[in-house]
Amino acid sequence: MKGQIMEWGILTIVGPILLAAAIAWAMLHNRRSRAEKELTEEATRIRREQEHRAAEERKG
């Protein structure tokens, strides 16, 4: 019984630490570089212009 209590005590301390470490790792490795953001923004702008032109052509 005493061994189980010790195991649960360790798990309640180590578990949240491992979870926090995993979340921190994911956040750090999920960031985009400035160049990637700019590329995405430019591609979005181009696509919206294309859609706008296509809509104008359908109207007129």
mmCIF file of the N, C-alpha and C atoms, coordinates in Angstrom:
data_MODEL
# 
_entry.id   MODEL 
# 
loop_
_atom_site.group_PDB 
_atom_site.id 
_atom_site.type_symbol 
_atom_site.label_atom_id 
_atom_site.label_alt_id 
_atom_site.label_comp_id 
_atom_site.label_asym_id 
_atom_site.label_entity_id 
_atom_site.label_seq_id 
_atom_site.pdbx_PDB_ins_code 
_atom_site.Cartn_x 
_atom_site.Cartn_y 
_atom_site.Cartn_z 
_atom_site.occupancy 
_atom_site.B_iso_or_equiv 
_atom_site.pdbx_formal_charge 
_atom_site.auth_seq_id 
_atom_site.auth_comp_id 
_atom_site.auth_asym_id 
_atom_site.auth_atom_id 
_atom_site.pdbx_PDB_model_num 
ATOM 1   N N  . MET A 1 1  ? 0.827   -1.199 0.000   1.00 0.00 ? 1  MET A N  1 
ATOM 2   C CA . MET A 1 1  ? 0.000   0.000  0.000   1.00 0.00 ? 1  MET A CA 1 
ATOM 3   C C  . MET A 1 1  ? 0.863   1.252  0.000   1.00 0.00 ? 1  MET A C  1 
ATOM 4   N N  . LYS A 1 2  ? 1.918   1.229  0.816   1.00 0.00 ? 2  LYS A N  1 
ATOM 5   C CA . LYS A 1 2  ? 2.784   2.395  0.904   1.00 0.00 ? 2  LYS A CA 1 
ATOM 6   C C  . LYS A 1 2  ? 3.500   2.645  -0.419  1.00 0.00 ? 2  LYS A C  1 
ATOM 7   N N  . GLY A 1 3  ? 3.833   1.577  -1.147  1.00 0.00 ? 3  GLY A N  1 
ATOM 8   C CA . GLY A 1 3  ? 4.482   1.713  -2.449  1.00 0.00 ? 3  GLY A CA 1 
ATOM 9   C C  . GLY A 1 3  ? 3.576   2.390  -3.466  1.00 0.00 ? 3  GLY A C  1 
ATOM 10  N N  . GLN A 1 4  ? 2.283   2.072  -3.422  1.00 0.00 ? 4  GLN A N  1 
ATOM 11  C CA . GLN A 1 4  ? 1.330   2.695  -4.339  1.00 0.00 ? 4  GLN A CA 1 
ATOM 12  C C  . GLN A 1 4  ? 1.207   4.186  -4.065  1.00 0.00 ? 4  GLN A C  1 
ATOM 13  N N  . ILE A 1 5  ? 1.206   4.553  -2.807  1.00 0.00 ? 5  ILE A N  1 
ATOM 14  C CA . ILE A 1 5  ? 1.104   5.966  -2.445  1.00 0.00 ? 5  ILE A CA 1 
ATOM 15  C C  . ILE A 1 5  ? 2.330   6.722  -2.950  1.00 0.00 ? 5  ILE A C  1 
ATOM 16  N N  . MET A 1 6  ? 3.510   6.118  -2.814  1.00 0.00 ? 6  MET A N  1 
ATOM 17  C CA . MET A 1 6  ? 4.729   6.751  -3.299  1.00 0.00 ? 6  MET A CA 1 
ATOM 18  C C  . MET A 1 6  ? 4.676   6.913  -4.817  1.00 0.00 ? 6  MET A C  1 
ATOM 19  N N  . GLU A 1 7  ? 4.183   5.866  -5.523  1.00 0.00 ? 7  GLU A N  1 
ATOM 20  C CA . GLU A 1 7  ? 4.088   5.940  -6.977  1.00 0.00 ? 7  GLU A CA 1 
ATOM 21  C C  . GLU A 1 7  ? 3.143   7.054  -7.400  1.00 0.00 ? 7  GLU A C  1 
ATOM 22  N N  . TRP A 1 8  ? 1.982   7.167  -6.749  1.00 0.00 ? 8  TRP A N  1 
ATOM 23  C CA . TRP A 1 8  ? 1.033   8.221  -7.095  1.00 0.00 ? 8  TRP A CA 1 
ATOM 24  C C  . TRP A 1 8  ? 1.612   9.597  -6.784  1.00 0.00 ? 8  TRP A C  1 
ATOM 25  N N  . GLY A 1 9  ? 2.352   9.694  -5.714  1.00 0.00 ? 9  GLY A N  1 
ATOM 26  C CA . GLY A 1 9  ? 2.994   10.968 -5.374  1.00 0.00 ? 9  GLY A CA 1 
ATOM 27  C C  . GLY A 1 9  ? 3.976   11.400 -6.436  1.00 0.00 ? 9  GLY A C  1 
ATOM 28  N N  . ILE A 1 10 ? 4.760   10.443 -6.917  1.00 0.00 ? 10 ILE A N  1 
ATOM 29  C CA . ILE A 1 10 ? 5.728   10.746 -7.969  1.00 0.00 ? 10 ILE A CA 1 
ATOM 30  C C  . ILE A 1 10 ? 5.004   11.132 -9.258  1.00 0.00 ? 10 ILE A C  1 
ATOM 31  N N  . LEU A 1 11 ? 3.947   10.383 -9.586  1.00 0.00 ? 11 LEU A N  1 
ATOM 32  C CA . LEU A 1 11 ? 3.203   10.669 -10.814 1.00 0.00 ? 11 LEU A CA 1 
ATOM 33  C C  . LEU A 1 11 ? 2.544   12.040 -10.787 1.00 0.00 ? 11 LEU A C  1 
ATOM 34  N N  . THR A 1 12 ? 2.043   12.446 -9.616  1.00 0.00 ? 12 THR A N  1 
ATOM 35  C CA . THR A 1 12 ? 1.377   13.751 -9.534  1.00 0.00 ? 12 THR A CA 1 
ATOM 36  C C  . THR A 1 12 ? 2.376   14.901 -9.644  1.00 0.00 ? 12 THR A C  1 
ATOM 37  N N  . ILE A 1 13 ? 3.635   14.623 -9.407  1.00 0.00 ? 13 ILE A N  1 
ATOM 38  C CA . ILE A 1 13 ? 4.664   15.652 -9.566  1.00 0.00 ? 13 ILE A CA 1 
ATOM 39  C C  . ILE A 1 13 ? 5.263   15.597 -10.970 1.00 0.00 ? 13 ILE A C  1 
ATOM 40  N N  . VAL A 1 14 ? 5.634   14.401 -11.412 1.00 0.00 ? 14 VAL A N  1 
ATOM 41  C CA . VAL A 1 14 ? 6.302   14.248 -12.701 1.00 0.00 ? 14 VAL A CA 1 
ATOM 42  C C  . VAL A 1 14 ? 5.331   14.445 -13.867 1.00 0.00 ? 14 VAL A C  1 
ATOM 43  N N  . GLY A 1 15 ? 4.108   14.004 -13.729 1.00 0.00 ? 15 GLY A N  1 
ATOM 44  C CA . GLY A 1 15 ? 3.113   14.098 -14.807 1.00 0.00 ? 15 GLY A CA 1 
ATOM 45  C C  . GLY A 1 15 ? 2.919   15.522 -15.312 1.00 0.00 ? 15 GLY A C  1 
ATOM 46  N N  . PRO A 1 16 ? 2.572   16.467 -14.421 1.00 0.00 ? 16 PRO A N  1 
ATOM 47  C CA . PRO A 1 16 ? 2.390   17.849 -14.895 1.00 0.00 ? 16 PRO A CA 1 
ATOM 48  C C  . PRO A 1 16 ? 3.662   18.465 -15.471 1.00 0.00 ? 16 PRO A C  1 
ATOM 49  N N  . ILE A 1 17 ? 4.818   18.083 -14.933 1.00 0.00 ? 17 ILE A N  1 
ATOM 50  C CA . ILE A 1 17 ? 6.082   18.601 -15.474 1.00 0.00 ? 17 ILE A CA 1 
ATOM 51  C C  . ILE A 1 17 ? 6.278   18.102 -16.901 1.00 0.00 ? 17 ILE A C  1 
ATOM 52  N N  . LEU A 1 18 ? 6.028   16.823 -17.131 1.00 0.00 ? 18 LEU A N  1 
ATOM 53  C CA . LEU A 1 18 ? 6.156   16.273 -18.486 1.00 0.00 ? 18 LEU A CA 1 
ATOM 54  C C  . LEU A 1 18 ? 5.142   16.898 -19.438 1.00 0.00 ? 18 LEU A C  1 
ATOM 55  N N  . LEU A 1 19 ? 3.919   17.104 -18.954 1.00 0.00 ? 19 LEU A N  1 
ATOM 56  C CA . LEU A 1 19 ? 2.890   17.731 -19.779 1.00 0.00 ? 19 LEU A CA 1 
ATOM 57  C C  . LEU A 1 19 ? 3.296   19.154 -20.158 1.00 0.00 ? 19 LEU A C  1 
ATOM 58  N N  . ALA A 1 20 ? 3.780   19.924 -19.193 1.00 0.00 ? 20 ALA A N  1 
ATOM 59  C CA . ALA A 1 20 ? 4.223   21.296 -19.467 1.00 0.00 ? 20 ALA A CA 1 
ATOM 60  C C  . ALA A 1 20 ? 5.386   21.303 -20.450 1.00 0.00 ? 20 ALA A C  1 
ATOM 61  N N  . ALA A 1 21 ? 6.303   20.367 -20.297 1.00 0.00 ? 21 ALA A N  1 
ATOM 62  C CA . ALA A 1 21 ? 7.441   20.285 -21.213 1.00 0.00 ? 21 ALA A CA 1 
ATOM 63  C C  . ALA A 1 21 ? 6.970   19.947 -22.626 1.00 0.00 ? 21 ALA A C  1 
ATOM 64  N N  . ALA A 1 22 ? 6.017   19.045 -22.747 1.00 0.00 ? 22 ALA A N  1 
ATOM 65  C CA . ALA A 1 22 ? 5.500   18.670 -24.067 1.00 0.00 ? 22 ALA A CA 1 
ATOM 66  C C  . ALA A 1 22 ? 4.775   19.844 -24.720 1.00 0.00 ? 22 ALA A C  1 
ATOM 67  N N  . ILE A 1 23 ? 4.000   20.579 -23.954 1.00 0.00 ? 23 ILE A N  1 
ATOM 68  C CA . ILE A 1 23 ? 3.295   21.741 -24.493 1.00 0.00 ? 23 ILE A CA 1 
ATOM 69  C C  . ILE A 1 23 ? 4.287   22.816 -24.922 1.00 0.00 ? 23 ILE A C  1 
ATOM 70  N N  . ALA A 1 24 ? 5.298   23.068 -24.094 1.00 0.00 ? 24 ALA A N  1 
ATOM 71  C CA . ALA A 1 24 ? 6.312   24.074 -24.428 1.00 0.00 ? 24 ALA A CA 1 
ATOM 72  C C  . ALA A 1 24 ? 7.060   23.677 -25.694 1.00 0.00 ? 24 ALA A C  1 
ATOM 73  N N  . TRP A 1 25 ? 7.420   22.421 -25.814 1.00 0.00 ? 25 TRP A N  1 
ATOM 74  C CA . TRP A 1 25 ? 8.124   21.944 -27.004 1.00 0.00 ? 25 TRP A CA 1 
ATOM 75  C C  . TRP A 1 25 ? 7.257   22.145 -28.250 1.00 0.00 ? 25 TRP A C  1 
ATOM 76  N N  . ALA A 1 26 ? 5.978   21.783 -28.135 1.00 0.00 ? 26 ALA A N  1 
ATOM 77  C CA . ALA A 1 26 ? 5.074   21.918 -29.279 1.00 0.00 ? 26 ALA A CA 1 
ATOM 78  C C  . ALA A 1 26 ? 4.919   23.385 -29.685 1.00 0.00 ? 26 ALA A C  1 
ATOM 79  N N  . MET A 1 27 ? 4.806   24.265 -28.715 1.00 0.00 ? 27 MET A N  1 
ATOM 80  C CA . MET A 1 27 ? 4.657   25.687 -29.025 1.00 0.00 ? 27 MET A CA 1 
ATOM 81  C C  . MET A 1 27 ? 5.908   26.238 -29.710 1.00 0.00 ? 27 MET A C  1 
ATOM 82  N N  . LEU A 1 28 ? 7.067   25.848 -29.242 1.00 0.00 ? 28 LEU A N  1 
ATOM 83  C CA . LEU A 1 28 ? 8.309   26.339 -29.826 1.00 0.00 ? 28 LEU A CA 1 
ATOM 84  C C  . LEU A 1 28 ? 8.534   25.813 -31.242 1.00 0.00 ? 28 LEU A C  1 
ATOM 85  N N  . HIS A 1 29 ? 8.132   24.582 -31.480 1.00 0.00 ? 29 HIS A N  1 
ATOM 86  C CA . HIS A 1 29 ? 8.369   23.976 -32.783 1.00 0.00 ? 29 HIS A CA 1 
ATOM 87  C C  . HIS A 1 29 ? 7.232   24.219 -33.771 1.00 0.00 ? 29 HIS A C  1 
ATOM 88  N N  . ASN A 1 30 ? 6.205   24.896 -33.330 1.00 0.00 ? 30 ASN A N  1 
ATOM 89  C CA . ASN A 1 30 ? 5.057   25.147 -34.185 1.00 0.00 ? 30 ASN A CA 1 
ATOM 90  C C  . ASN A 1 30 ? 5.051   26.582 -34.702 1.00 0.00 ? 30 ASN A C  1 
ATOM 91  N N  . ARG A 1 31 ? 6.022   27.367 -34.317 1.00 0.00 ? 31 ARG A N  1 
ATOM 92  C CA . ARG A 1 31 ? 6.079   28.763 -34.743 1.00 0.00 ? 31 ARG A CA 1 
ATOM 93  C C  . ARG A 1 31 ? 6.503   28.858 -36.194 1.00 0.00 ? 31 ARG A C  1 
ATOM 94  N N  . ARG A 1 32 ? 5.974   29.864 -36.852 1.00 0.00 ? 32 ARG A N  1 
ATOM 95  C CA . ARG A 1 32 ? 6.369   30.130 -38.232 1.00 0.00 ? 32 ARG A CA 1 
ATOM 96  C C  . ARG A 1 32 ? 7.404   31.240 -38.244 1.00 0.00 ? 32 ARG A C  1 
ATOM 97  N N  . SER A 1 33 ? 8.270   31.172 -39.195 1.00 0.00 ? 33 SER A N  1 
ATOM 98  C CA . SER A 1 33 ? 9.255   32.234 -39.348 1.00 0.00 ? 33 SER A CA 1 
ATOM 99  C C  . SER A 1 33 ? 8.578   33.441 -39.998 1.00 0.00 ? 33 SER A C  1 
ATOM 100 N N  . ARG A 1 34 ? 9.232   34.584 -39.911 1.00 0.00 ? 34 ARG A N  1 
ATOM 101 C CA . ARG A 1 34 ? 8.681   35.801 -40.517 1.00 0.00 ? 34 ARG A CA 1 
ATOM 102 C C  . ARG A 1 34 ? 8.548   35.617 -42.028 1.00 0.00 ? 34 ARG A C  1 
ATOM 103 N N  . ALA A 1 35 ? 9.528   34.968 -42.639 1.00 0.00 ? 35 ALA A N  1 
ATOM 104 C CA . ALA A 1 35 ? 9.485   34.749 -44.090 1.00 0.00 ? 35 ALA A CA 1 
ATOM 105 C C  . ALA A 1 35 ? 8.284   33.879 -44.473 1.00 0.00 ? 35 ALA A C  1 
ATOM 106 N N  . GLU A 1 36 ? 8.008   32.854 -43.686 1.00 0.00 ? 36 GLU A N  1 
ATOM 107 C CA . GLU A 1 36 ? 6.857   31.990 -43.972 1.00 0.00 ? 36 GLU A CA 1 
ATOM 108 C C  . GLU A 1 36 ? 5.551   32.764 -43.844 1.00 0.00 ? 36 GLU A C  1 
ATOM 109 N N  . LYS A 1 37 ? 5.451   33.614 -42.826 1.00 0.00 ? 37 LYS A N  1 
ATOM 110 C CA . LYS A 1 37 ? 4.241   34.425 -42.649 1.00 0.00 ? 37 LYS A CA 1 
ATOM 111 C C  . LYS A 1 37 ? 4.047   35.377 -43.816 1.00 0.00 ? 37 LYS A C  1 
ATOM 112 N N  . GLU A 1 38 ? 5.134   36.030 -44.242 1.00 0.00 ? 38 GLU A N  1 
ATOM 113 C CA . GLU A 1 38 ? 5.045   36.963 -45.362 1.00 0.00 ? 38 GLU A CA 1 
ATOM 114 C C  . GLU A 1 38 ? 4.651   36.240 -46.646 1.00 0.00 ? 38 GLU A C  1 
ATOM 115 N N  . LEU A 1 39 ? 5.205   35.059 -46.861 1.00 0.00 ? 39 LEU A N  1 
ATOM 116 C CA . LEU A 1 39 ? 4.870   34.270 -48.043 1.00 0.00 ? 39 LEU A CA 1 
ATOM 117 C C  . LEU A 1 39 ? 3.389   33.894 -48.035 1.00 0.00 ? 39 LEU A C  1 
ATOM 118 N N  . THR A 1 40 ? 2.900   33.489 -46.891 1.00 0.00 ? 40 THR A N  1 
ATOM 119 C CA . THR A 1 40 ? 1.488   33.129 -46.765 1.00 0.00 ? 40 THR A CA 1 
ATOM 120 C C  . THR A 1 40 ? 0.591   34.335 -47.018 1.00 0.00 ? 40 THR A C  1 
ATOM 121 N N  . GLU A 1 41 ? 0.954   35.480 -46.447 1.00 0.00 ? 41 GLU A N  1 
ATOM 122 C CA . GLU A 1 41 ? 0.167   36.694 -46.646 1.00 0.00 ? 41 GLU A CA 1 
ATOM 123 C C  . GLU A 1 41 ? 0.143   37.099 -48.115 1.00 0.00 ? 41 GLU A C  1 
ATOM 124 N N  . GLU A 1 42 ? 1.279   37.027 -48.777 1.00 0.00 ? 42 GLU A N  1 
ATOM 125 C CA . GLU A 1 42 ? 1.358   37.384 -50.195 1.00 0.00 ? 42 GLU A CA 1 
ATOM 126 C C  . GLU A 1 42 ? 0.513   36.437 -51.046 1.00 0.00 ? 42 GLU A C  1 
ATOM 127 N N  . ALA A 1 43 ? 0.594   35.147 -50.764 1.00 0.00 ? 43 ALA A N  1 
ATOM 128 C CA . ALA A 1 43 ? -0.202  34.167 -51.514 1.00 0.00 ? 43 ALA A CA 1 
ATOM 129 C C  . ALA A 1 43 ? -1.691  34.410 -51.298 1.00 0.00 ? 43 ALA A C  1 
ATOM 130 N N  . THR A 1 44 ? -2.067  34.751 -50.078 1.00 0.00 ? 44 THR A N  1 
ATOM 131 C CA . THR A 1 44 ? -3.475  35.040 -49.773 1.00 0.00 ? 44 THR A CA 1 
ATOM 132 C C  . THR A 1 44 ? -3.935  36.277 -50.545 1.00 0.00 ? 44 THR A C  1 
ATOM 133 N N  . ARG A 1 45 ? -3.104  37.317 -50.566 1.00 0.00 ? 45 ARG A N  1 
ATOM 134 C CA . ARG A 1 45 ? -3.448  38.546 -51.286 1.00 0.00 ? 45 ARG A CA 1 
ATOM 135 C C  . ARG A 1 45 ? -3.643  38.270 -52.775 1.00 0.00 ? 45 ARG A C  1 
ATOM 136 N N  . ILE A 1 46 ? -2.735  37.489 -53.344 1.00 0.00 ? 46 ILE A N  1 
ATOM 137 C CA . ILE A 1 46 ? -2.829  37.151 -54.769 1.00 0.00 ? 46 ILE A CA 1 
ATOM 138 C C  . ILE A 1 46 ? -4.103  36.364 -55.046 1.00 0.00 ? 46 ILE A C  1 
ATOM 139 N N  . ARG A 1 47 ? -4.385  35.398 -54.197 1.00 0.00 ? 47 ARG A N  1 
ATOM 140 C CA . ARG A 1 47 ? -5.588  34.568 -54.396 1.00 0.00 ? 47 ARG A CA 1 
ATOM 141 C C  . ARG A 1 47 ? -6.857  35.401 -54.304 1.00 0.00 ? 47 ARG A C  1 
ATOM 142 N N  . ARG A 1 48 ? -6.904  36.319 -53.358 1.00 0.00 ? 48 ARG A N  1 
ATOM 143 C CA . ARG A 1 48 ? -8.093  37.175 -53.220 1.00 0.00 ? 48 ARG A CA 1 
ATOM 144 C C  . ARG A 1 48 ? -8.263  38.070 -54.439 1.00 0.00 ? 48 ARG A C  1 
ATOM 145 N N  . GLU A 1 49 ? -7.165  38.585 -54.983 1.00 0.00 ? 49 GLU A N  1 
ATOM 146 C CA . GLU A 1 49 ? -7.245  39.393 -56.193 1.00 0.00 ? 49 GLU A CA 1 
ATOM 147 C C  . GLU A 1 49 ? -7.779  38.568 -57.360 1.00 0.00 ? 49 GLU A C  1 
ATOM 148 N N  . GLN A 1 50 ? -7.309  37.339 -57.468 1.00 0.00 ? 50 GLN A N  1 
ATOM 149 C CA . GLN A 1 50 ? -7.790  36.454 -58.538 1.00 0.00 ? 50 GLN A CA 1 
ATOM 150 C C  . GLN A 1 50 ? -9.280  36.200 -58.393 1.00 0.00 ? 50 GLN A C  1 
ATOM 151 N N  . GLU A 1 51 ? -9.726  35.927 -57.175 1.00 0.00 ? 51 GLU A N  1 
ATOM 152 C CA . GLU A 1 51 ? -11.148 35.670 -56.940 1.00 0.00 ? 51 GLU A CA 1 
ATOM 153 C C  . GLU A 1 51 ? -11.975 36.911 -57.235 1.00 0.00 ? 51 GLU A C  1 
ATOM 154 N N  . HIS A 1 52 ? -11.448 38.086 -56.867 1.00 0.00 ? 52 HIS A N  1 
ATOM 155 C CA . HIS A 1 52 ? -12.166 39.336 -57.112 1.00 0.00 ? 52 HIS A CA 1 
ATOM 156 C C  . HIS A 1 52 ? -12.311 39.566 -58.623 1.00 0.00 ? 52 HIS A C  1 
ATOM 157 N N  . ARG A 1 53 ? -11.212 39.359 -59.370 1.00 0.00 ? 53 ARG A N  1 
ATOM 158 C CA . ARG A 1 53 ? -11.275 39.520 -60.818 1.00 0.00 ? 53 ARG A CA 1 
ATOM 159 C C  . ARG A 1 53 ? -12.258 38.539 -61.446 1.00 0.00 ? 53 ARG A C  1 
ATOM 160 N N  . ALA A 1 54 ? -12.256 37.305 -60.986 1.00 0.00 ? 54 ALA A N  1 
ATOM 161 C CA . ALA A 1 54 ? -13.167 36.295 -61.523 1.00 0.00 ? 54 ALA A CA 1 
ATOM 162 C C  . ALA A 1 54 ? -14.619 36.674 -61.240 1.00 0.00 ? 54 ALA A C  1 
ATOM 163 N N  . ALA A 1 55 ? -14.881 37.206 -60.066 1.00 0.00 ? 55 ALA A N  1 
ATOM 164 C CA . ALA A 1 55 ? -16.240 37.627 -59.725 1.00 0.00 ? 55 ALA A CA 1 
ATOM 165 C C  . ALA A 1 55 ? -16.660 38.802 -60.585 1.00 0.00 ? 55 ALA A C  1 
ATOM 166 N N  . GLU A 1 56 ? -15.741 39.721 -60.844 1.00 0.00 ? 56 GLU A N  1 
ATOM 167 C CA . GLU A 1 56 ? -16.059 40.873 -61.697 1.00 0.00 ? 56 GLU A CA 1 
ATOM 168 C C  . GLU A 1 56 ? -16.347 40.416 -63.119 1.00 0.00 ? 56 GLU A C  1 
ATOM 169 N N  . GLU A 1 57 ? -15.599 39.432 -63.613 1.00 0.00 ? 57 GLU A N  1 
ATOM 170 C CA . GLU A 1 57 ? -15.838 38.916 -64.956 1.00 0.00 ? 57 GLU A CA 1 
ATOM 171 C C  . GLU A 1 57 ? -17.203 38.235 -65.068 1.00 0.00 ? 57 GLU A C  1 
ATOM 172 N N  . ARG A 1 58 ? -17.623 37.543 -64.016 1.00 0.00 ? 58 ARG A N  1 
ATOM 173 C CA . ARG A 1 58 ? -18.931 36.892 -64.029 1.00 0.00 ? 58 ARG A CA 1 
ATOM 174 C C  . ARG A 1 58 ? -20.043 37.913 -64.038 1.00 0.00 ? 58 ARG A C  1 
ATOM 175 N N  . LYS A 1 59 ? -19.843 39.028 -63.359 1.00 0.00 ? 59 LYS A N  1 
ATOM 176 C CA . LYS A 1 59 ? -20.865 40.079 -63.313 1.00 0.00 ? 59 LYS A CA 1 
ATOM 177 C C  . LYS A 1 59 ? -20.998 40.785 -64.664 1.00 0.00 ? 59 LYS A C  1 
ATOM 178 N N  . GLY A 1 60 ? -19.873 41.085 -65.245 1.00 0.00 ? 60 GLY A N  1 
ATOM 179 C CA . GLY A 1 60 ? -19.926 41.931 -66.441 1.00 0.00 ? 60 GLY A CA 1 
ATOM 180 C C  . GLY A 1 60 ? -19.465 41.242 -67.623 1.00 0.00 ? 60 GLY A C  1 
# 
